Amino acid sequence: VNPLPVDVARAAFGGPVLAVAVHPGALSAHEDGREEPEPFGTGLEEHPGLTDTLRRAMQITQAQLVYWHLRESPPDKILTPIVPGMTTLEFYRGGEAIDAGRRAVADRADELRHLALQGPAG
């Protein structure tokens, strides 16, 4: 019930904490000035199947959990790599996800260097 355990990381290791959120809706859980793509699609199909309905319900639940946990325990920095249209079980798209993560790090490299130099809170 804690898909982005910032509080656990901070308690175990101190700070600063860098979070990487890949959950649909994670972008709306923090403010970094970027436009968020629609995390759950543009709307339900005319006749969604049970699997699609359950997937969307899980995504909404995860997004709400991430939102509330980030409000209570925000990370020092958060990265939100985006792989458009990727769903939970598309493991074969791992290369795309890794590339998205690398781009997210490269885009904020200076901020991350500064964060790393801060060291643990003490």
Summary of the structure (lengths in Angstrom):
residues: 122
radius of gyration: 15.8
end to end distance: 28.3
largest distance: 54.7
contacts: 293
relative contact order: 0.21
helix: 51%
strand: 5%
